[in-house]
């Protein structure tokens, strides 16, 4: 009997629908006429010129998504703010920009003083890690809009980040060539992506296997819910330090759609492909697949590789001659990094996971 397959789409996130919907964002380009000069188009966003012709501004906004539901399930709110700020900060770093400031918005069921204090603990910790100030914020009581796992504690967090980059330090994401190494920086685990599939597989609250979210899992060396709540990592100082010493050709934040995000680099590098042949997944990833089997269902290797980071949270592409120097630089800053893959001329994105070679895109 064929097992029902669990997918990101069946968990509520339809990639194809999202892709079609995002085409509506192209209308925003008509506003570029209000810029101080020409907008610089990069693979993962756009830079805006400033009054200084040698300096560009980057501006990103990101949310935490349904990971806030895990915080509510655990009744633990002191780390979820790290995720919100980290996602925005690391999106800024992709262009080579140095984060300058953060602003946040929290939509809450109720502005409970304890919750606000816990939320801001995470935001402040993230700001310290990224070495940037939080210059503004808003908390709105919108009970009619948000509903959560525990009454009165529903919330949603969004953070924006502004950064600046000198023209000679911009990471353009161009001029990639076969043989360029892809260097992955170790992720903290799930980070803030694929959580809808995680919830529906692991936790009975959403139809998953485990009724007790705090059950201790030996192979995870801790309580299940706390493993899934590990906050998103922030490598801004380290990546920018590398960019000062070595020319980075491309930088990719491994978030939604995981390594499929490299397809945007293909738009700027015709006929270029990517192979990921040394993924180093944390124990949580095979555990998710094993738990799906306990439900009498399955998650394919392909779905895993298209949904989760599988071990690296931020990737950089450099010329082969700089590989050892970059890895040594990161090691000296206590960042675990390795060659996770290579640029090739296949025009495809492939990955090896669980011994299976997969065509991601």
Secondary structure in CASP SS format (residue, H / E / C, confidence):
PFRMAT SS
TARGET T0000
AUTHOR 0000-0000-0000
METHOD secondary structure of the structure
MODEL  1
X C 1.00
X C 1.00
X C 1.00
X E 1.00
X E 1.00
X C 1.00
X C 1.00
X C 1.00
X C 1.00
X C 1.00
X C 1.00
X C 1.00
X C 1.00
X C 1.00
X H 1.00
X H 1.00
X H 1.00
X H 1.00
X H 1.00
X H 1.00
X H 1.00
X H 1.00
X H 1.00
X H 1.00
X H 1.00
X H 1.00
X H 1.00
X H 1.00
X H 1.00
X H 1.00
X H 1.00
X H 1.00
X H 1.00
X H 1.00
X C 1.00
X C 1.00
X C 1.00
X C 1.00
X C 1.00
X E 1.00
X E 1.00
X E 1.00
X C 1.00
X C 1.00
X E 1.00
X E 1.00
X E 1.00
X E 1.00
X E 1.00
X C 1.00
X C 1.00
X C 1.00
X C 1.00
X C 1.00
X E 1.00
X E 1.00
X E 1.00
X E 1.00
X E 1.00
X E 1.00
X E 1.00
X E 1.00
X E 1.00
X C 1.00
X C 1.00
X C 1.00
X H 1.00
X H 1.00
X H 1.00
X H 1.00
X H 1.00
X H 1.00
X H 1.00
X H 1.00
X C 1.00
X C 1.00
X C 1.00
X C 1.00
X C 1.00
X H 1.00
X H 1.00
X H 1.00
X H 1.00
X H 1.00
X H 1.00
X H 1.00
X H 1.00
X H 1.00
X H 1.00
X H 1.00
X H 1.00
X H 1.00
X H 1.00
X C 1.00
X C 1.00
X C 1.00
X C 1.00
X E 1.00
X E 1.00
X E 1.00
X E 1.00
X E 1.00
X E 1.00
X E 1.00
X E 1.00
X E 1.00
X E 1.00
X E 1.00
X C 1.00
X C 1.00
X C 1.00
X C 1.00
X H 1.00
X H 1.00
X H 1.00
X H 1.00
X H 1.00
X H 1.00
X H 1.00
X H 1.00
X H 1.00
X H 1.00
X H 1.00
X H 1.00
X H 1.00
X H 1.00
X H 1.00
X H 1.00
X H 1.00
X H 1.00
X C 1.00
X C 1.00
X E 1.00
X E 1.00
X E 1.00
X E 1.00
X E 1.00
X E 1.00
X E 1.00
X E 1.00
X E 1.00
X C 1.00
X C 1.00
X C 1.00
X C 1.00
X C 1.00
X C 1.00
X C 1.00
X C 1.00
X C 1.00
X C 1.00
X C 1.00
X C 1.00
X C 1.00
X E 1.00
X E 1.00
X E 1.00
X E 1.00
X E 1.00
X E 1.00
X E 1.00
X E 1.00
X E 1.00
X E 1.00
X E 1.00
X E 1.00
X H 1.00
X H 1.00
X H 1.00
X C 1.00
X C 1.00
X C 1.00
X C 1.00
X C 1.00
X C 1.00
X C 1.00
X C 1.00
X C 1.00
X C 1.00
X C 1.00
X E 1.00
X E 1.00
X E 1.00
X E 1.00
X E 1.00
X E 1.00
X C 1.00
X C 1.00
X C 1.00
X C 1.00
X C 1.00
X C 1.00
X C 1.00
X C 1.00
X H 1.00
X H 1.00
X H 1.00
X H 1.00
X H 1.00
X H 1.00
X H 1.00
X H 1.00
X E 1.00
X H 1.00
X H 1.00
X H 1.00
X C 1.00
X C 1.00
X C 1.00
X E 1.00
X C 1.00
X C 1.00
X C 1.00
X C 1.00
X C 1.00
X E 1.00
X E 1.00
X H 1.00
X H 1.00
X H 1.00
X C 1.00
X E 1.00
X E 1.00
X H 1.00
X H 1.00
X H 1.00
X H 1.00
X H 1.00
X C 1.00
X C 1.00
X C 1.00
X C 1.00
X C 1.00
X C 1.00
X C 1.00
X H 1.00
X H 1.00
X H 1.00
X H 1.00
X H 1.00
X H 1.00
X H 1.00
X H 1.00
X H 1.00
X H 1.00
X C 1.00
X C 1.00
X E 1.00
X E 1.00
X E 1.00
X E 1.00
X E 1.00
X E 1.00
X C 1.00
X C 1.00
X C 1.00
X C 1.00
X H 1.00
X H 1.00
X H 1.00
X H 1.00
X H 1.00
X H 1.00
X H 1.00
X H 1.00
X H 1.00
X C 1.00
X C 1.00
X C 1.00
X C 1.00
X C 1.00
X C 1.00
X E 1.00
X E 1.00
X E 1.00
X E 1.00
X C 1.00
X C 1.00
X C 1.00
X C 1.00
X C 1.00
X C 1.00
X H 1.00
X H 1.00
X H 1.00
X H 1.00
X H 1.00
X H 1.00
X H 1.00
X H 1.00
X H 1.00
X H 1.00
X H 1.00
X H 1.00
X C 1.00
X C 1.00
X E 1.00
X E 1.00
X C 1.00
X C 1.00
X H 1.00
X H 1.00
X H 1.00
X H 1.00
X H 1.00
X H 1.00
X H 1.00
X C 1.00
X C 1.00
X C 1.00
X C 1.00
X E 1.00
X E 1.00
X E 1.00
X E 1.00
X E 1.00
X E 1.00
X E 1.00
X C 1.00
X H 1.00
X H 1.00
X H 1.00
X H 1.00
X H 1.00
X H 1.00
X H 1.00
X H 1.00
X H 1.00
X H 1.00
X H 1.00
X H 1.00
X H 1.00
X C 1.00
X C 1.00
X C 1.00
X C 1.00
X E 1.00
X E 1.00
X E 1.00
X E 1.00
X E 1.00
X E 1.00
X E 1.00
X E 1.00
X C 1.00
X C 1.00
X C 1.00
X C 1.00
X E 1.00
X E 1.00
X E 1.00
X E 1.00
X E 1.00
X C 1.00
X C 1.00
X E 1.00
X E 1.00
X E 1.00
X E 1.00
X C 1.00
X C 1.00
END
